[in-house]
């Protein structure tokens, strides 16, 4: 059983316990599980490569001028 299936089973089990545990407890426990499940279900991000230019500058006596 892969991680996605495990999360789906765990979510279903917690939902079944909602009447015993209460909404606030179940909702708190499910928040991170649902977030992880959404990440697993989403398609992988395409790699992006971009050319960037970085400028480093050191101004002489800038501290005194400011």
CHARMM internal coordinates of N, CA and C (Angstrom, degrees):
IC EDIT
DIST 1 N 1 CA 1.4393
DIST 1 CA 1 C 1.5287
ANGL 1 N 1 CA 1 C 108.18
DIST 1 C 2 N 1.3350
ANGL 1 CA 1 C 2 N 116.65
DIHE 1 N 1 CA 1 C 2 N 127.88
DIST 2 N 2 CA 1.4645
ANGL 1 C 2 N 2 CA 119.96
DIHE 1 CA 1 C 2 N 2 CA -178.04
DIST 2 CA 2 C 1.5312
ANGL 2 N 2 CA 2 C 110.66
DIHE 1 C 2 N 2 CA 2 C -84.26
DIST 2 C 3 N 1.3211
ANGL 2 CA 2 C 3 N 115.38
DIHE 2 N 2 CA 2 C 3 N 175.26
DIST 3 N 3 CA 1.4686
ANGL 2 C 3 N 3 CA 120.94
DIHE 2 CA 2 C 3 N 3 CA -174.58
DIST 3 CA 3 C 1.5245
ANGL 3 N 3 CA 3 C 112.39
DIHE 2 C 3 N 3 CA 3 C -62.17
DIST 3 C 4 N 1.3215
ANGL 3 CA 3 C 4 N 117.17
DIHE 3 N 3 CA 3 C 4 N -38.75
DIST 4 N 4 CA 1.4603
ANGL 3 C 4 N 4 CA 120.80
DIHE 3 CA 3 C 4 N 4 CA -179.85
DIST 4 CA 4 C 1.5293
ANGL 4 N 4 CA 4 C 110.39
DIHE 3 C 4 N 4 CA 4 C -63.52
DIST 4 C 5 N 1.3141
ANGL 4 CA 4 C 5 N 117.23
DIHE 4 N 4 CA 4 C 5 N -44.99
DIST 5 N 5 CA 1.4684
ANGL 4 C 5 N 5 CA 120.81
DIHE 4 CA 4 C 5 N 5 CA 178.83
DIST 5 CA 5 C 1.5251
ANGL 5 N 5 CA 5 C 111.18
DIHE 4 C 5 N 5 CA 5 C -64.36
DIST 5 C 6 N 1.3355
ANGL 5 CA 5 C 6 N 116.74
DIHE 5 N 5 CA 5 C 6 N -39.46
DIST 6 N 6 CA 1.4638
ANGL 5 C 6 N 6 CA 120.46
DIHE 5 CA 5 C 6 N 6 CA 178.39
DIST 6 CA 6 C 1.5184
ANGL 6 N 6 CA 6 C 111.19
DIHE 5 C 6 N 6 CA 6 C -62.54
DIST 6 C 7 N 1.3219
ANGL 6 CA 6 C 7 N 116.13
DIHE 6 N 6 CA 6 C 7 N -42.64
DIST 7 N 7 CA 1.4615
ANGL 6 C 7 N 7 CA 119.56
DIHE 6 CA 6 C 7 N 7 CA 178.38
DIST 7 CA 7 C 1.5241
ANGL 7 N 7 CA 7 C 111.67
DIHE 6 C 7 N 7 CA 7 C -64.86
DIST 7 C 8 N 1.3200
ANGL 7 CA 7 C 8 N 116.92
DIHE 7 N 7 CA 7 C 8 N -41.59
DIST 8 N 8 CA 1.4605
ANGL 7 C 8 N 8 CA 120.18
DIHE 7 CA 7 C 8 N 8 CA 178.69
DIST 8 CA 8 C 1.5269
ANGL 8 N 8 CA 8 C 111.35
DIHE 7 C 8 N 8 CA 8 C -61.58
DIST 8 C 9 N 1.3263
ANGL 8 CA 8 C 9 N 117.52
DIHE 8 N 8 CA 8 C 9 N -41.17
DIST 9 N 9 CA 1.4633
ANGL 8 C 9 N 9 CA 121.40
DIHE 8 CA 8 C 9 N 9 CA 178.01
DIST 9 CA 9 C 1.5320
ANGL 9 N 9 CA 9 C 110.78
DIHE 8 C 9 N 9 CA 9 C -67.38
DIST 9 C 10 N 1.3094
ANGL 9 CA 9 C 10 N 117.29
DIHE 9 N 9 CA 9 C 10 N -41.22
DIST 10 N 10 CA 1.4639
ANGL 9 C 10 N 10 CA 120.98
DIHE 9 CA 9 C 10 N 10 CA 179.59
DIST 10 CA 10 C 1.5253
ANGL 10 N 10 CA 10 C 111.13
DIHE 9 C 10 N 10 CA 10 C -65.32
DIST 10 C 11 N 1.3175
ANGL 10 CA 10 C 11 N 117.08
DIHE 10 N 10 CA 10 C 11 N -40.01
DIST 11 N 11 CA 1.4642
ANGL 10 C 11 N 11 CA 121.28
DIHE 10 CA 10 C 11 N 11 CA 178.07
DIST 11 CA 11 C 1.5209
ANGL 11 N 11 CA 11 C 110.17
DIHE 10 C 11 N 11 CA 11 C -64.32
DIST 11 C 12 N 1.3245
ANGL 11 CA 11 C 12 N 116.62
DIHE 11 N 11 CA 11 C 12 N -44.23
DIST 12 N 12 CA 1.4624
ANGL 11 C 12 N 12 CA 120.31
DIHE 11 CA 11 C 12 N 12 CA 178.87
DIST 12 CA 12 C 1.5287
ANGL 12 N 12 CA 12 C 110.98
DIHE 11 C 12 N 12 CA 12 C -62.68
DIST 12 C 13 N 1.3160
ANGL 12 CA 12 C 13 N 117.11
DIHE 12 N 12 CA 12 C 13 N -39.22
DIST 13 N 13 CA 1.4602
ANGL 12 C 13 N 13 CA 120.54
DIHE 12 CA 12 C 13 N 13 CA 179.81
DIST 13 CA 13 C 1.5254
ANGL 13 N 13 CA 13 C 110.98
DIHE 12 C 13 N 13 CA 13 C -66.17
DIST 13 C 14 N 1.3195
ANGL 13 CA 13 C 14 N 116.72
DIHE 13 N 13 CA 13 C 14 N -41.03
DIST 14 N 14 CA 1.4665
ANGL 13 C 14 N 14 CA 119.82
DIHE 13 CA 13 C 14 N 14 CA 177.95
DIST 14 CA 14 C 1.5261
ANGL 14 N 14 CA 14 C 111.53
DIHE 13 C 14 N 14 CA 14 C -67.22
DIST 14 C 15 N 1.3092
ANGL 14 CA 14 C 15 N 116.44
DIHE 14 N 14 CA 14 C 15 N -40.57
DIST 15 N 15 CA 1.4707
ANGL 14 C 15 N 15 CA 120.03
DIHE 14 CA 14 C 15 N 15 CA 177.56
DIST 15 CA 15 C 1.5287
ANGL 15 N 15 CA 15 C 110.53
DIHE 14 C 15 N 15 CA 15 C -60.21
DIST 15 C 16 N 1.3157
ANGL 15 CA 15 C 16 N 117.17
DIHE 15 N 15 CA 15 C 16 N -36.84
DIST 16 N 16 CA 1.4614
ANGL 15 C 16 N 16 CA 121.04
DIHE 15 CA 15 C 16 N 16 CA 179.27
DIST 16 CA 16 C 1.5279
ANGL 16 N 16 CA 16 C 111.54
DIHE 15 C 16 N 16 CA 16 C -67.77
DIST 16 C 17 N 1.3136
ANGL 16 CA 16 C 17 N 117.26
DIHE 16 N 16 CA 16 C 17 N -24.75
DIST 17 N 17 CA 1.4691
ANGL 16 C 17 N 17 CA 122.31
DIHE 16 CA 16 C 17 N 17 CA -179.92
DIST 17 CA 17 C 1.5297
ANGL 17 N 17 CA 17 C 112.96
DIHE 16 C 17 N 17 CA 17 C -92.41
DIST 17 C 18 N 1.3174
ANGL 17 CA 17 C 18 N 117.57
DIHE 17 N 17 CA 17 C 18 N 4.64
DIST 18 N 18 CA 1.4699
ANGL 17 C 18 N 18 CA 121.70
DIHE 17 CA 17 C 18 N 18 CA -175.66
DIST 18 CA 18 C 1.5321
ANGL 18 N 18 CA 18 C 112.20
DIHE 17 C 18 N 18 CA 18 C -56.38
DIST 18 C 19 N 1.3295
ANGL 18 CA 18 C 19 N 118.24
DIHE 18 N 18 CA 18 C 19 N -40.39
DIST 19 N 19 CA 1.4692
ANGL 18 C 19 N 19 CA 120.42
DIHE 18 CA 18 C 19 N 19 CA -177.77
DIST 19 CA 19 C 1.5302
ANGL 19 N 19 CA 19 C 111.53
DIHE 18 C 19 N 19 CA 19 C -67.89
DIST 19 C 20 N 1.3267
ANGL 19 CA 19 C 20 N 117.07
DIHE 19 N 19 CA 19 C 20 N -28.83
DIST 20 N 20 CA 1.4661
ANGL 19 C 20 N 20 CA 120.30
DIHE 19 CA 19 C 20 N 20 CA 179.58
DIST 20 CA 20 C 1.5302
ANGL 20 N 20 CA 20 C 112.40
DIHE 19 C 20 N 20 CA 20 C -85.41
DIST 20 C 21 N 1.3352
ANGL 20 CA 20 C 21 N 116.42
DIHE 20 N 20 CA 20 C 21 N -40.49
DIST 21 N 21 CA 1.4600
ANGL 20 C 21 N 21 CA 120.66
DIHE 20 CA 20 C 21 N 21 CA -174.15
DIST 21 CA 21 C 1.5204
ANGL 21 N 21 CA 21 C 113.65
DIHE 20 C 21 N 21 CA 21 C -89.19
DIST 21 C 22 N 1.2987
ANGL 21 CA 21 C 22 N 116.99
DIHE 21 N 21 CA 21 C 22 N -26.80
DIST 22 N 22 CA 1.4600
ANGL 21 C 22 N 22 CA 121.23
DIHE 21 CA 21 C 22 N 22 CA -177.28
DIST 22 CA 22 C 1.5156
ANGL 22 N 22 CA 22 C 111.76
DIHE 21 C 22 N 22 CA 22 C 96.89
DIST 22 C 23 N 1.3259
ANGL 22 CA 22 C 23 N 114.18
DIHE 22 N 22 CA 22 C 23 N 155.34
DIST 23 N 23 CA 1.4632
ANGL 22 C 23 N 23 CA 119.98
DIHE 22 CA 22 C 23 N 23 CA -176.82
DIST 23 CA 23 C 1.5224
ANGL 23 N 23 CA 23 C 113.55
DIHE 22 C 23 N 23 CA 23 C -63.49
DIST 23 C 24 N 1.3153
ANGL 23 CA 23 C 24 N 117.33
DIHE 23 N 23 CA 23 C 24 N -42.65
DIST 24 N 24 CA 1.4667
ANGL 23 C 24 N 24 CA 119.30
DIHE 23 CA 23 C 24 N 24 CA -175.02
DIST 24 CA 24 C 1.5278
ANGL 24 N 24 CA 24 C 112.03
DIHE 23 C 24 N 24 CA 24 C -65.96
DIST 24 C 25 N 1.3201
ANGL 24 CA 24 C 25 N 116.81
DIHE 24 N 24 CA 24 C 25 N -38.55
DIST 25 N 25 CA 1.4688
ANGL 24 C 25 N 25 CA 120.26
DIHE 24 CA 24 C 25 N 25 CA 179.59
DIST 25 CA 25 C 1.5252
ANGL 25 N 25 CA 25 C 110.37
DIHE 24 C 25 N 25 CA 25 C -68.43
DIST 25 C 26 N 1.3171
ANGL 25 CA 25 C 26 N 116.31
DIHE 25 N 25 CA 25 C 26 N -46.34
DIST 26 N 26 CA 1.4667
ANGL 25 C 26 N 26 CA 120.56
DIHE 25 CA 25 C 26 N 26 CA -178.60
DIST 26 CA 26 C 1.5222
ANGL 26 N 26 CA 26 C 110.48
DIHE 25 C 26 N 26 CA 26 C -66.07
DIST 26 C 27 N 1.3279
ANGL 26 CA 26 C 27 N 117.08
DIHE 26 N 26 CA 26 C 27 N -43.61
DIST 27 N 27 CA 1.4662
ANGL 26 C 27 N 27 CA 119.78
DIHE 26 CA 26 C 27 N 27 CA 179.67
DIST 27 CA 27 C 1.5246
ANGL 27 N 27 CA 27 C 111.53
DIHE 26 C 27 N 27 CA 27 C -61.81
DIST 27 C 28 N 1.3276
ANGL 27 CA 27 C 28 N 116.92
DIHE 27 N 27 CA 27 C 28 N -40.32
DIST 28 N 28 CA 1.4695
ANGL 27 C 28 N 28 CA 120.17
DIHE 27 CA 27 C 28 N 28 CA 178.53
DIST 28 CA 28 C 1.5280
ANGL 28 N 28 CA 28 C 110.96
DIHE 27 C 28 N 28 CA 28 C -64.91
DIST 28 C 29 N 1.3176
ANGL 28 CA 28 C 29 N 116.73
DIHE 28 N 28 CA 28 C 29 N -40.67
DIST 29 N 29 CA 1.4676
ANGL 28 C 29 N 29 CA 120.35
DIHE 28 CA 28 C 29 N 29 CA -179.52
DIST 29 CA 29 C 1.5270
ANGL 29 N 29 CA 29 C 111.34
DIHE 28 C 29 N 29 CA 29 C -70.88
DIST 29 C 30 N 1.3128
ANGL 29 CA 29 C 30 N 116.94
DIHE 29 N 29 CA 29 C 30 N -34.28
DIST 30 N 30 CA 1.4638
ANGL 29 C 30 N 30 CA 120.51
DIHE 29 CA 29 C 30 N 30 CA -175.84
DIST 30 CA 30 C 1.5202
ANGL 30 N 30 CA 30 C 113.77
DIHE 29 C 30 N 30 CA 30 C -80.60
DIST 30 C 31 N 1.2992
ANGL 30 CA 30 C 31 N 118.66
DIHE 30 N 30 CA 30 C 31 N -22.09
DIST 31 N 31 CA 1.4674
ANGL 30 C 31 N 31 CA 120.97
DIHE 30 CA 30 C 31 N 31 CA -174.70
DIST 31 CA 31 C 1.5262
ANGL 31 N 31 CA 31 C 112.48
DIHE 30 C 31 N 31 CA 31 C -55.31
DIST 31 C 32 N 1.3103
ANGL 31 CA 31 C 32 N 117.02
DIHE 31 N 31 CA 31 C 32 N -52.73
DIST 32 N 32 CA 1.4672
ANGL 31 C 32 N 32 CA 119.30
DIHE 31 CA 31 C 32 N 32 CA -178.51
DIST 32 CA 32 C 1.5273
ANGL 32 N 32 CA 32 C 111.47
DIHE 31 C 32 N 32 CA 32 C -70.80
DIST 32 C 33 N 1.3311
ANGL 32 CA 32 C 33 N 116.39
DIHE 32 N 32 CA 32 C 33 N -32.80
DIST 33 N 33 CA 1.4712
ANGL 32 C 33 N 33 CA 119.30
DIHE 32 CA 32 C 33 N 33 CA 179.57
DIST 33 CA 33 C 1.5250
ANGL 33 N 33 CA 33 C 110.55
DIHE 32 C 33 N 33 CA 33 C -66.82
DIST 33 C 34 N 1.3227
ANGL 33 CA 33 C 34 N 116.62
DIHE 33 N 33 CA 33 C 34 N -41.66
DIST 34 N 34 CA 1.4719
ANGL 33 C 34 N 34 CA 120.10
DIHE 33 CA 33 C 34 N 34 CA 179.02
DIST 34 CA 34 C 1.5195
ANGL 34 N 34 CA 34 C 111.38
DIHE 33 C 34 N 34 CA 34 C -68.20
DIST 34 C 35 N 1.3176
ANGL 34 CA 34 C 35 N 116.20
DIHE 34 N 34 CA 34 C 35 N -35.59
DIST 35 N 35 CA 1.4624
ANGL 34 C 35 N 35 CA 119.84
DIHE 34 CA 34 C 35 N 35 CA 177.31
DIST 35 CA 35 C 1.5302
ANGL 35 N 35 CA 35 C 110.51
DIHE 34 C 35 N 35 CA 35 C -64.06
DIST 35 C 36 N 1.3205
ANGL 35 CA 35 C 36 N 116.87
DIHE 35 N 35 CA 35 C 36 N -45.44
DIST 36 N 36 CA 1.4709
ANGL 35 C 36 N 36 CA 121.00
DIHE 35 CA 35 C 36 N 36 CA 178.84
DIST 36 CA 36 C 1.5217
ANGL 36 N 36 CA 36 C 110.74
DIHE 35 C 36 N 36 CA 36 C -63.82
DIST 36 C 37 N 1.3409
ANGL 36 CA 36 C 37 N 117.20
DIHE 36 N 36 CA 36 C 37 N -39.72
DIST 37 N 37 CA 1.4527
ANGL 36 C 37 N 37 CA 121.41
DIHE 36 CA 36 C 37 N 37 CA 179.49
DIST 37 CA 37 C 1.5271
ANGL 37 N 37 CA 37 C 110.71
DIHE 36 C 37 N 37 CA 37 C -64.18
DIST 37 C 38 N 1.3199
ANGL 37 CA 37 C 38 N 117.34
DIHE 37 N 37 CA 37 C 38 N -40.08
DIST 38 N 38 CA 1.4653
ANGL 37 C 38 N 38 CA 120.98
DIHE 37 CA 37 C 38 N 38 CA 177.82
DIST 38 CA 38 C 1.5224
ANGL 38 N 38 CA 38 C 110.75
DIHE 37 C 38 N 38 CA 38 C -62.57
DIST 38 C 39 N 1.3259
ANGL 38 CA 38 C 39 N 116.67
DIHE 38 N 38 CA 38 C 39 N -38.46
DIST 39 N 39 CA 1.4673
ANGL 38 C 39 N 39 CA 120.44
DIHE 38 CA 38 C 39 N 39 CA 177.95
DIST 39 CA 39 C 1.5251
ANGL 39 N 39 CA 39 C 110.21
DIHE 38 C 39 N 39 CA 39 C -65.16
DIST 39 C 40 N 1.3173
ANGL 39 CA 39 C 40 N 116.63
DIHE 39 N 39 CA 39 C 40 N -42.09
DIST 40 N 40 CA 1.4664
ANGL 39 C 40 N 40 CA 120.11
DIHE 39 CA 39 C 40 N 40 CA -179.40
DIST 40 CA 40 C 1.5250
ANGL 40 N 40 CA 40 C 112.13
DIHE 39 C 40 N 40 CA 40 C -67.51
DIST 40 C 41 N 1.3099
ANGL 40 CA 40 C 41 N 117.07
DIHE 40 N 40 CA 40 C 41 N -32.61
DIST 41 N 41 CA 1.4689
ANGL 40 C 41 N 41 CA 120.84
DIHE 40 CA 40 C 41 N 41 CA -178.94
DIST 41 CA 41 C 1.5225
ANGL 41 N 41 CA 41 C 112.89
DIHE 40 C 41 N 41 CA 41 C -79.35
DIST 41 C 42 N 1.3156
ANGL 41 CA 41 C 42 N 117.79
DIHE 41 N 41 CA 41 C 42 N -24.33
DIST 42 N 42 CA 1.4599
ANGL 41 C 42 N 42 CA 120.31
DIHE 41 CA 41 C 42 N 42 CA -176.63
DIST 42 CA 42 C 1.5272
ANGL 42 N 42 CA 42 C 109.91
DIHE 41 C 42 N 42 CA 42 C -72.92
DIST 42 C 43 N 1.3255
ANGL 42 CA 42 C 43 N 115.98
DIHE 42 N 42 CA 42 C 43 N 148.91
DIST 43 N 43 CA 1.4751
ANGL 42 C 43 N 43 CA 118.63
DIHE 42 CA 42 C 43 N 43 CA 178.71
DIST 43 CA 43 C 1.5225
ANGL 43 N 43 CA 43 C 109.87
DIHE 42 C 43 N 43 CA 43 C -68.06
DIST 43 C 44 N 1.3144
ANGL 43 CA 43 C 44 N 116.50
DIHE 43 N 43 CA 43 C 44 N 151.44
DIST 44 N 44 CA 1.4678
ANGL 43 C 44 N 44 CA 119.01
DIHE 43 CA 43 C 44 N 44 CA -179.98
DIST 44 CA 44 C 1.5233
ANGL 44 N 44 CA 44 C 111.08
DIHE 43 C 44 N 44 CA 44 C -63.57
DIST 44 C 45 N 1.3092
ANGL 44 CA 44 C 45 N 115.55
DIHE 44 N 44 CA 44 C 45 N 145.46
DIST 45 N 45 CA 1.4589
ANGL 44 C 45 N 45 CA 120.45
DIHE 44 CA 44 C 45 N 45 CA 179.49
DIST 45 CA 45 C 1.5203
ANGL 45 N 45 CA 45 C 109.94
DIHE 44 C 45 N 45 CA 45 C -74.75
DIST 45 C 46 N 1.3015
ANGL 45 CA 45 C 46 N 114.45
DIHE 45 N 45 CA 45 C 46 N 141.80
DIST 46 N 46 CA 1.4637
ANGL 45 C 46 N 46 CA 119.58
DIHE 45 CA 45 C 46 N 46 CA 177.55
DIST 46 CA 46 C 1.5254
ANGL 46 N 46 CA 46 C 108.62
DIHE 45 C 46 N 46 CA 46 C -77.59
DIST 46 C 47 N 1.2955
ANGL 46 CA 46 C 47 N 115.16
DIHE 46 N 46 CA 46 C 47 N 143.49
DIST 47 N 47 CA 1.4553
ANGL 46 C 47 N 47 CA 119.87
DIHE 46 CA 46 C 47 N 47 CA 178.51
DIST 47 CA 47 C 1.5155
ANGL 47 N 47 CA 47 C 109.19
DIHE 46 C 47 N 47 CA 47 C -71.64
DIST 47 C 48 N 1.3114
ANGL 47 CA 47 C 48 N 115.50
DIHE 47 N 47 CA 47 C 48 N 137.69
DIST 48 N 48 CA 1.4565
ANGL 47 C 48 N 48 CA 120.67
DIHE 47 CA 47 C 48 N 48 CA 177.80
DIST 48 CA 48 C 1.5169
ANGL 48 N 48 CA 48 C 109.17
DIHE 47 C 48 N 48 CA 48 C -121.16
DIST 48 C 49 N 1.2951
ANGL 48 CA 48 C 49 N 115.48
DIHE 48 N 48 CA 48 C 49 N 133.10
DIST 49 N 49 CA 1.4636
ANGL 48 C 49 N 49 CA 120.69
DIHE 48 CA 48 C 49 N 49 CA 176.45
DIST 49 CA 49 C 1.5209
ANGL 49 N 49 CA 49 C 107.68
DIHE 48 C 49 N 49 CA 49 C -122.91
DIST 49 C 50 N 1.3103
ANGL 49 CA 49 C 50 N 114.34
DIHE 49 N 49 CA 49 C 50 N 132.54
DIST 50 N 50 CA 1.4522
ANGL 49 C 50 N 50 CA 119.65
DIHE 49 CA 49 C 50 N 50 CA 179.89
DIST 50 CA 50 C 1.5200
ANGL 50 N 50 CA 50 C 109.03
DIHE 49 C 50 N 50 CA 50 C -136.26
DIST 50 C 51 N 1.3169
ANGL 50 CA 50 C 51 N 115.85
DIHE 50 N 50 CA 50 C 51 N 147.80
DIST 51 N 51 CA 1.4458
ANGL 50 C 51 N 51 CA 121.43
DIHE 50 CA 50 C 51 N 51 CA 175.19
DIST 51 CA 51 C 1.5255
ANGL 51 N 51 CA 51 C 107.58
DIHE 50 C 51 N 51 CA 51 C -88.56
DIST 51 C 52 N 1.2969
ANGL 51 CA 51 C 52 N 116.26
DIHE 51 N 51 CA 51 C 52 N 129.26
DIST 52 N 52 CA 1.4603
ANGL 51 C 52 N 52 CA 120.89
DIHE 51 CA 51 C 52 N 52 CA 179.54
DIST 52 CA 52 C 1.5146
ANGL 52 N 52 CA 52 C 109.55
DIHE 51 C 52 N 52 CA 52 C -127.28
DIST 52 C 53 N 1.3152
ANGL 52 CA 52 C 53 N 115.40
DIHE 52 N 52 CA 52 C 53 N 156.90
DIST 53 N 53 CA 1.4500
ANGL 52 C 53 N 53 CA 122.04
DIHE 52 CA 52 C 53 N 53 CA 175.71
DIST 53 CA 53 C 1.5224
ANGL 53 N 53 CA 53 C 107.65
DIHE 52 C 53 N 53 CA 53 C -120.97
DIST 53 C 54 N 1.3008
ANGL 53 CA 53 C 54 N 115.95
DIHE 53 N 53 CA 53 C 54 N 132.16
DIST 54 N 54 CA 1.4672
ANGL 53 C 54 N 54 CA 121.10
DIHE 53 CA 53 C 54 N 54 CA -179.63
DIST 54 CA 54 C 1.5173
ANGL 54 N 54 CA 54 C 107.77
DIHE 53 C 54 N 54 CA 54 C -119.33
DIST 54 C 55 N 1.3172
ANGL 54 CA 54 C 55 N 115.91
DIHE 54 N 54 CA 54 C 55 N 131.58
DIST 55 N 55 CA 1.4579
ANGL 54 C 55 N 55 CA 121.44
DIHE 54 CA 54 C 55 N 55 CA -179.99
DIST 55 CA 55 C 1.5253
ANGL 55 N 55 CA 55 C 109.07
DIHE 54 C 55 N 55 CA 55 C -112.68
DIST 55 C 56 N 1.3061
ANGL 55 CA 55 C 56 N 116.34
DIHE 55 N 55 CA 55 C 56 N 122.80
DIST 56 N 56 CA 1.4619
ANGL 55 C 56 N 56 CA 122.54
DIHE 55 CA 55 C 56 N 56 CA 173.49
DIST 56 CA 56 C 1.5224
ANGL 56 N 56 CA 56 C 106.76
DIHE 55 C 56 N 56 CA 56 C -108.36
DIST 56 C 57 N 1.3274
ANGL 56 CA 56 C 57 N 115.74
DIHE 56 N 56 CA 56 C 57 N 128.98
DIST 57 N 57 CA 1.4614
ANGL 56 C 57 N 57 CA 119.18
DIHE 56 CA 56 C 57 N 57 CA -179.62
DIST 57 CA 57 C 1.5237
ANGL 57 N 57 CA 57 C 109.45
DIHE 56 C 57 N 57 CA 57 C -133.61
DIST 57 C 58 N 1.3113
ANGL 57 CA 57 C 58 N 115.33
DIHE 57 N 57 CA 57 C 58 N 139.73
DIST 58 N 58 CA 1.4516
ANGL 57 C 58 N 58 CA 121.90
DIHE 57 CA 57 C 58 N 58 CA 176.71
DIST 58 CA 58 C 1.5193
ANGL 58 N 58 CA 58 C 106.88
DIHE 57 C 58 N 58 CA 58 C -124.99
DIST 58 C 59 N 1.3105
ANGL 58 CA 58 C 59 N 116.64
DIHE 58 N 58 CA 58 C 59 N 110.64
DIST 59 N 59 CA 1.4628
ANGL 58 C 59 N 59 CA 121.09
DIHE 58 CA 58 C 59 N 59 CA -178.14
DIST 59 CA 59 C 1.5132
ANGL 59 N 59 CA 59 C 109.51
DIHE 58 C 59 N 59 CA 59 C -90.60
DIST 59 C 60 N 1.3019
ANGL 59 CA 59 C 60 N 115.88
DIHE 59 N 59 CA 59 C 60 N 127.99
DIST 60 N 60 CA 1.4671
ANGL 59 C 60 N 60 CA 121.37
DIHE 59 CA 59 C 60 N 60 CA -179.51
DIST 60 CA 60 C 1.5262
ANGL 60 N 60 CA 60 C 108.53
DIHE 59 C 60 N 60 CA 60 C -69.64
DIST 60 C 61 N 1.3378
ANGL 60 CA 60 C 61 N 115.64
DIHE 60 N 60 CA 60 C 61 N 132.25
DIST 61 N 61 CA 1.4702
ANGL 60 C 61 N 61 CA 124.22
DIHE 60 CA 60 C 61 N 61 CA 177.74
DIST 61 CA 61 C 1.5289
ANGL 61 N 61 CA 61 C 113.17
DIHE 60 C 61 N 61 CA 61 C 61.12
DIST 61 C 62 N 1.3036
ANGL 61 CA 61 C 62 N 118.51
DIHE 61 N 61 CA 61 C 62 N 26.39
DIST 62 N 62 CA 1.4735
ANGL 61 C 62 N 62 CA 120.35
DIHE 61 CA 61 C 62 N 62 CA -179.73
DIST 62 CA 62 C 1.5248
ANGL 62 N 62 CA 62 C 111.57
DIHE 61 C 62 N 62 CA 62 C -64.65
DIST 62 C 63 N 1.3314
ANGL 62 CA 62 C 63 N 116.77
DIHE 62 N 62 CA 62 C 63 N -38.60
DIST 63 N 63 CA 1.4670
ANGL 62 C 63 N 63 CA 120.05
DIHE 62 CA 62 C 63 N 63 CA -179.01
DIST 63 CA 63 C 1.5383
ANGL 63 N 63 CA 63 C 110.25
DIHE 62 C 63 N 63 CA 63 C -61.48
DIST 63 C 64 N 1.2860
ANGL 63 CA 63 C 64 N 116.65
DIHE 63 N 63 CA 63 C 64 N -42.56
DIST 64 N 64 CA 1.4768
ANGL 63 C 64 N 64 CA 120.63
DIHE 63 CA 63 C 64 N 64 CA 179.57
DIST 64 CA 64 C 1.5243
ANGL 64 N 64 CA 64 C 110.84
DIHE 63 C 64 N 64 CA 64 C -67.03
DIST 64 C 65 N 1.3423
ANGL 64 CA 64 C 65 N 116.97
DIHE 64 N 64 CA 64 C 65 N -36.77
DIST 65 N 65 CA 1.4707
ANGL 64 C 65 N 65 CA 119.70
DIHE 64 CA 64 C 65 N 65 CA -179.61
DIST 65 CA 65 C 1.5295
ANGL 65 N 65 CA 65 C 111.42
DIHE 64 C 65 N 65 CA 65 C -70.67
DIST 65 C 66 N 1.3170
ANGL 65 CA 65 C 66 N 116.52
DIHE 65 N 65 CA 65 C 66 N -32.70
DIST 66 N 66 CA 1.4679
ANGL 65 C 66 N 66 CA 118.16
DIHE 65 CA 65 C 66 N 66 CA -176.54
DIST 66 CA 66 C 1.5127
ANGL 66 N 66 CA 66 C 109.67
DIHE 65 C 66 N 66 CA 66 C -80.18
END
COOR INIT
IC SEED 1 N 1 CA 1 C
IC BUILD
